[in-house]
Amino acid sequence: MKYAFLSLALVLSTGSAYAAGDAEAGGKLFAKTCGGCHSIGEGARGGFGPELNGIIGRPAGTTTDYQYSDAMKNSGVVWTRDKLAAYIEAPKKVVSGTRMIFWGISDPEKIDNILAYLETFQPQ
């Protein structure tokens, strides 16, 4: 019985790791899809879009080196993994009036991969 429980735990933990996404694939997708407007990593700064270091857990519209729309500043959104997933899928459904010009990504695997990549830039 003890081994059956450990086997089940291993299967479940492996499944959740898969569901969390592939950071390497997410980095490649980020570079192609997001990198034209957003920067991340050492030396990241706001440009056409805000920098995304430490995005998860951060209130929307709060970095100091980017001028956000009033809609974003006043959204009351805190960027959780789920809220970011919804935003990547359909930005204007999450923050109506956002200036972000992006139609969204409908593939959940691609969204998970981008989120896994973003999570590699969270403070330790």
Secondary structure, DSSP 4 states (H G I P E B T S, - for coil): -HHHHHHHHHHHHHHHHHHT--HHHHHHHHHHHTTTT---STT---SSS---TT-TTPBTT--TTS---HHHHTS--B--HHHHHHHHH-HHHHSTT----------HHHHHHHHHHHHTTS--
